[in-house]
Amino acid sequence: MEKSLIQLIEVLGYRCLAGQVRTDRMVHWGYVSDLLSDVMGKAQPGMVWITSQVHSNIVAVAALKEVAAIIVVNERQIDPDVLAQAEKEGVVILSSGMPAFETAGRLYAQLKSD
């Protein structure tokens, strides 16, 4: 089942750090990886990408793969330059504040529910 990013933000308590105007995007699934080449090879458009990476390359990969959003885990801080790049590239960056395992589990439960 698809859900909008704004629904997931509200229900799961994510903070939107970049791309607020694009939170109407629909999410159909998620992908969890910190290896950029893995994400480039396996992530699909419309997925949410869960990662602990916070460097500027995540923005480039997210834009290339047309993911609905990046969810950064473990309360990692993102440099303002990376957030500015995300805004420029039209990439939504969310922060969950939880570990990747819990973030993925809660996201899975939401996407599988009716």
C-alpha positions in Angstrom: 0.0 0.0 0.0 1.2 3.5 -0.8 1.3 6.3 1.7 2.3 9.9 1.3 5.5 11.2 3.0 3.4 13.6 5.0 1.4 10.8 6.5 4.5 8.9 7.4 6.0 12.1 8.9 3.0 12.6 11.1 2.5 9.0 12.2 6.1 8.1 12.7 7.3 11.4 14.0 10.0 12.2 11.5 11.5 15.7 11.2 11.7 17.1 7.7 15.2 18.7 7.3 15.0 19.5 3.6 12.4 19.3 0.8 9.4 20.2 2.9 7.5 21.3 -0.2 7.8 17.8 -1.7 6.3 15.8 1.2 3.3 15.0 -0.9 5.3 12.3 -2.7 3.9 8.8 -2.4 6.0 6.0 -0.9 5.5 2.4 -1.9 8.4 0.7 -0.1 11.7 1.3 1.6 15.4 0.4 1.2 18.0 0.2 4.0 21.7 0.6 3.2 24.7 2.7 4.0 26.6 1.5 0.9 26.0 4.0 -1.9 26.8 1.6 -4.7 24.2 -0.8 -3.2 21.6 1.9 -3.2 22.5 2.8 -6.8 22.0 -0.8 -7.9 18.9 -1.8 -5.9 16.8 1.2 -4.8 13.8 2.1 -7.0 11.9 5.3 -7.6 9.3 6.0 -4.9 11.2 4.1 -2.2 12.3 5.7 1.0 16.0 5.2 1.7 17.0 4.6 5.3 20.7 5.4 6.0 23.1 6.7 8.6 25.2 8.4 6.0 25.1 12.2 6.1 27.6 13.4 3.4 26.7 15.2 0.2 26.9 12.0 -1.9 23.6 10.8 -0.4 21.8 13.7 -2.2 23.3 12.8 -5.5 22.3 9.2 -5.2 18.8 10.0 -4.0 18.3 12.4 -7.0 19.7 9.8 -9.4 17.5 7.0 -8.1 14.4 9.3 -7.6 13.7 8.0 -4.1 10.8 9.6 -2.3 13.0 10.6 0.6 16.1 9.9 2.6 15.6 9.0 6.2 18.7 9.6 8.3 18.8 7.5 11.5 20.7 7.5 14.8 20.2 11.2 15.4 23.0 12.0 13.0 23.6 15.7 12.3 23.6 16.9 8.7 25.8 19.8 7.6 23.8 22.8 6.4 25.6 22.6 3.0 24.2 19.1 2.4 20.7 20.3 3.3 21.0 23.2 0.9 22.2 20.9 -1.8 19.1 18.7 -1.1 16.8 21.7 -1.4 18.4 22.6 -4.7 18.2 19.0 -6.1 14.6 18.5 -4.9 15.5 15.8 -2.4 13.5 15.3 0.8 15.6 14.5 3.9 13.9 13.3 7.0 15.4 12.5 10.4 13.9 9.6 12.5 16.0 9.9 15.7 15.8 6.1 16.0 18.2 3.3 15.0 17.9 1.9 11.5 16.3 -1.4 12.7 13.5 0.4 14.5 13.0 2.9 11.7 12.7 0.2 9.1 10.4 -1.9 11.2 8.0 0.9 12.0 8.1 2.0 8.3 7.4 -1.5 7.1 4.4 -1.8 9.5 2.9 1.5 8.2 3.4 0.5 4.5 1.9 -2.9 5.0 -1.2 -1.7 6.9 -4.5 -0.8 5.3 
